[in-house]
Amino acid sequence: MSWDYRVIENNGMFTVHEVHYNDKGDITSISEGPMGPSGETLEELKDDTKYFLQALELPVLKKEEIVFAPME
């Protein structure tokens, strides 16, 4: 299982969510609400911000089109 941040479009609003995948790479879940960069140190915050920027380079997911797969 793996995860990353992804941009999700929902009713014309673009937000970043945590997205979880099964071993086949299919989406199994997304965070209920949008995420924001965070860290216990400034360096951790910088690193987390880099992951958010990477999400902007991936295709946008449309919330109504997401099909959830089993975790297996």
Summary of the structure (lengths in Angstrom):
residues: 72
radius of gyration: 12.7
end to end distance: 8.7
largest distance: 36.4
contacts: 171
relative contact order: 0.29
helix: 24%
strand: 33%
